[in-house]
Amino acid sequence: MLAIIGGSGLAQLASLEATHRKAVRTPYGEPSGPLTFGTIRGRPVVFLARHGYGHTIPPHEVNYRANVWALREEGVRQIVAVASVGGVRADLGPGVLLAPNQIIDYTWGRRSTYFEGGDVPVTHIDFTHPYSDALRQRLLAAARAAGEPLLDGGVYAATQGPRLETAAEVDRIERDGADVIGMTGMPEAALARELGIEYAAIAVVVNHAAGRGESTGGIAMDRIEAMLQATIGRARRVIEALAGMP
């Protein structure tokens, strides 16, 4: 089954013909909210709002382990995550969609693995390529079918939040090789890998990162919200096209 994890601006999927919701308990606590089951173009899909259906959970307090575990327990084998990001690279301005292929993790203090505790053997996963390339290619094909430009590749910098970054931090992140900045890509991607779930993302650029473009003097939060509302529908259309693919 395909799962969609919706980030800021995507608390529901209008195209999802919902059949029921289910509250799931996990060994790691409660997920961000009930799982919403339904179909898109006849394909079974489950949806989860990462920040809760009322957008009340900040990035550093999301129970990523419970979210991914709950999806796996319900038969999910593929996850497409949607996340709003700031553009670091000059050509990645507001309104751009991209499917990242690499991650740099700057988060700290988050429960980031299932392999911990005295009775759990030490386990190392291969994370050379953090996103499933097969699922990424399907996303890119779906975007072409939907007529929505989706850039192929990019390095996602996962920062702690909930505050936005300073201009100096963005300078460092750019030197490190990142193209966009978000707050939710990790440990979500790693947890999916630990459970053997294919994972890919649609990053929606809603602003230039601090010190870049129109954010040189500061970031206007109202403009972020306006861009999110104007752009998120394009991510929905890519998801609809993905669900309709054989």
LUMZA-340367 format. One line per field, with one value per residue (C-alpha): residue number from 0; residue in one letter; chain; x, y, z. Coordinates in steps of 0.05 Angstrom, whole numbers. Last residue first. Layout:
num <- (NUM, ...)
residuo <- (A, ...)
cadena <- (A, ...)
east <- (X, ...)
north <- (Y, ...)
up <- (Z, ...)
***
This chain:
num <- (245, 244, 243, 242, 241, 240, 239, 238, 237, 236, 235, 234, 233, 232, 231, 230, 229, 228, 227, 226, 225, 224, 223, 222, 221, 220, 219, 218, 217, 216, 215, 214, 213, 212, 211, 210, 209, 208, 207, 206, 205, 204, 203, 202, 201, 200, 199, 198, 197, 196, 195, 194, 193, 192, 191, 190, 189, 188, 187, 186, 185, 184, 183, 182, 181, 180, 179, 178, 177, 176, 175, 174, 173, 172, 171, 170, 169, 168, 167, 166, 165, 164, 163, 162, 161, 160, 159, 158, 157, 156, 155, 154, 153, 152, 151, 150, 149, 148, 147, 146, 145, 144, 143, 142, 141, 140, 139, 138, 137, 136, 135, 134, 133, 132, 131, 130, 129, 128, 127, 126, 125, 124, 123, 122, 121, 120, 119, 118, 117, 116, 115, 114, 113, 112, 111, 110, 109, 108, 107, 106, 105, 104, 103, 102, 101, 100, 99, 98, 97, 96, 95, 94, 93, 92, 91, 90, 89, 88, 87, 86, 85, 84, 83, 82, 81, 80, 79, 78, 77, 76, 75, 74, 73, 72, 71, 70, 69, 68, 67, 66, 65, 64, 63, 62, 61, 60, 59, 58, 57, 56, 55, 54, 53, 52, 51, 50, 49, 48, 47, 46, 45, 44, 43, 42, 41, 40, 39, 38, 37, 36, 35, 34, 33, 32, 31, 30, 29, 28, 27, 26, 25, 24, 23, 22, 21, 20, 19, 18, 17, 16, 15, 14, 13, 12, 11, 10, 9, 8, 7, 6, 5, 4, 3, 2, 1, 0)
residuo <- (P, M, G, A, L, A, E, I, V, R, R, A, R, G, I, T, A, Q, L, M, A, E, I, R, D, M, A, I, G, G, T, S, E, G, R, G, A, A, H, N, V, V, V, A, I, A, A, Y, E, I, G, L, E, R, A, L, A, A, E, P, M, G, T, M, G, I, V, D, A, G, D, R, E, I, R, D, V, E, A, A, T, E, L, R, P, G, Q, T, A, A, Y, V, G, G, D, L, L, P, E, G, A, A, R, A, A, A, L, L, R, Q, R, L, A, D, S, Y, P, H, T, F, D, I, H, T, V, P, V, D, G, G, E, F, Y, T, S, R, R, G, W, T, Y, D, I, I, Q, N, P, A, L, L, V, G, P, G, L, D, A, R, V, G, G, V, S, A, V, A, V, I, Q, R, V, G, E, E, R, L, A, W, V, N, A, R, Y, N, V, E, H, P, P, I, T, H, G, Y, G, H, R, A, L, F, V, V, P, R, G, R, I, T, G, F, T, L, P, G, S, P, E, G, Y, P, T, R, V, A, K, R, H, T, A, E, L, S, A, L, Q, A, L, G, S, G, G, I, I, A, L, M)
cadena <- (A, A, A, A, A, A, A, A, A, A, A, A, A, A, A, A, A, A, A, A, A, A, A, A, A, A, A, A, A, A, A, A, A, A, A, A, A, A, A, A, A, A, A, A, A, A, A, A, A, A, A, A, A, A, A, A, A, A, A, A, A, A, A, A, A, A, A, A, A, A, A, A, A, A, A, A, A, A, A, A, A, A, A, A, A, A, A, A, A, A, A, A, A, A, A, A, A, A, A, A, A, A, A, A, A, A, A, A, A, A, A, A, A, A, A, A, A, A, A, A, A, A, A, A, A, A, A, A, A, A, A, A, A, A, A, A, A, A, A, A, A, A, A, A, A, A, A, A, A, A, A, A, A, A, A, A, A, A, A, A, A, A, A, A, A, A, A, A, A, A, A, A, A, A, A, A, A, A, A, A, A, A, A, A, A, A, A, A, A, A, A, A, A, A, A, A, A, A, A, A, A, A, A, A, A, A, A, A, A, A, A, A, A, A, A, A, A, A, A, A, A, A, A, A, A, A, A, A, A, A, A, A, A, A, A, A, A, A, A, A, A, A, A, A, A, A)
east <- (3, 2, -61, -33, 27, -18, -57, 8, 33, -33, -28, 42, 13, -42, 12, 36, -13, -29, 45, 61, 10, 35, 107, 87, 55, 119, 161, 233, 286, 331, 359, 295, 274, 334, 378, 399, 352, 326, 286, 214, 159, 199, 157, 198, 166, 196, 214, 213, 210, 196, 246, 233, 302, 296, 230, 264, 321, 274, 234, 295, 301, 263, 222, 256, 270, 327, 341, 404, 455, 529, 563, 581, 507, 493, 547, 517, 448, 475, 503, 436, 403, 357, 283, 257, 221, 270, 321, 349, 344, 385, 357, 407, 378, 351, 305, 264, 189, 153, 78, 46, 10, 43, 111, 99, 80, 144, 184, 147, 159, 233, 235, 201, 255, 310, 287, 313, 371, 425, 485, 440, 461, 431, 471, 443, 466, 423, 362, 353, 389, 352, 362, 350, 285, 323, 318, 288, 304, 357, 392, 377, 431, 422, 447, 402, 407, 361, 312, 248, 236, 180, 194, 142, 188, 259, 308, 352, 397, 409, 387, 312, 269, 227, 155, 148, 109, 129, 116, 117, 118, 107, 47, 13, -22, 35, 83, 42, 39, 115, 128, 85, 106, 180, 169, 135, 135, 163, 222, 178, 123, 58, -6, -23, -97, -95, -30, 39, 54, -16, -23, -55, -68, -77, -113, -113, -179, -161, -142, -170, -185, -154, -140, -91, -108, -62, 11, 26, 17, 72, 133, 105, 49, -24, -65, -127, -163, -200, -248, -269, -236, -239, -173, -171, -177, -117, -113, -66, -23, -2, 55, 71, 31, 54, 26, 23, 21, 0)
north <- (17, 93, 125, 134, 170, 217, 234, 246, 293, 330, 338, 368, 420, 436, 453, 512, 570, 551, 544, 610, 647, 615, 632, 703, 711, 688, 743, 720, 773, 824, 778, 736, 764, 728, 694, 715, 666, 612, 633, 616, 563, 509, 446, 383, 320, 261, 188, 126, 52, 15, -36, -20, 10, 48, 80, 101, 133, 175, 199, 216, 264, 297, 340, 407, 432, 466, 463, 456, 428, 424, 435, 505, 518, 494, 541, 601, 580, 581, 650, 675, 649, 589, 585, 568, 502, 477, 421, 425, 373, 395, 365, 355, 357, 310, 311, 375, 367, 408, 390, 365, 309, 255, 288, 292, 219, 200, 240, 206, 138, 154, 174, 108, 69, 113, 99, 158, 155, 133, 115, 97, 25, 4, -13, -58, -67, -122, -102, -127, -69, -15, 15, -7, 28, 91, 167, 189, 263, 297, 330, 350, 373, 314, 322, 287, 263, 248, 305, 305, 377, 427, 501, 553, 598, 599, 543, 575, 609, 546, 552, 545, 539, 477, 452, 377, 321, 250, 193, 127, 57, -11, 5, -56, -26, -45, -7, 56, 52, 41, 103, 148, 119, 128, 199, 223, 296, 340, 371, 388, 424, 387, 429, 428, 414, 347, 331, 355, 295, 290, 216, 189, 117, 98, 41, 52, 65, 134, 153, 107, 110, 104, 161, 143, 175, 228, 246, 174, 150, 117, 78, 8, 30, 49, 63, 106, 88, 131, 106, 104, 167, 181, 217, 274, 328, 300, 329, 366, 387, 459, 439, 366, 308, 237, 198, 122, 72, 0)
up <- (-261, -250, -223, -152, -181, -221, -158, -120, -175, -173, -98, -105, -152, -102, -51, -92, -81, -9, 7, -28, 15, 79, 63, 46, 114, 147, 116, 121, 136, 102, 49, 47, -21, -51, 1, 70, 104, 56, -4, 7, -5, -40, -40, -29, -55, -19, -28, 17, 3, 68, 95, 168, 180, 114, 137, 202, 163, 120, 179, 222, 188, 131, 179, 188, 117, 80, 5, -38, 11, -5, 62, 38, 30, 100, 126, 90, 115, 186, 174, 149, 212, 207, 220, 289, 301, 283, 283, 212, 157, 96, 32, -24, -94, -146, -206, -209, -213, -266, -266, -330, -292, -334, -325, -250, -248, -284, -234, -176, -207, -213, -140, -121, -157, -128, -57, -17, 33, -17, 24, 82, 93, 159, 221, 275, 347, 377, 417, 489, 522, 484, 415, 343, 327, 309, 310, 375, 364, 407, 348, 277, 228, 179, 108, 59, -14, -73, -68, -110, -128, -132, -145, -125, -84, -110, -124, -177, -126, -85, -13, -23, 38, 47, 53, 59, 25, 42, -6, 32, 0, 33, 77, 106, 166, 213, 167, 173, 248, 252, 209, 251, 319, 303, 276, 340, 318, 373, 335, 275, 316, 330, 327, 253, 268, 233, 267, 246, 203, 174, 155, 92, 71, -2, -37, -113, -149, -175, -105, -51, 23, 91, 140, 195, 262, 289, 299, 318, 390, 431, 410, 420, 374, 380, 318, 312, 247, 198, 146, 73, 46, -28, -28, -80, -27, 10, 80, 127, 68, 81, 128, 119, 91, 97, 39, 44, -13, 0)
***
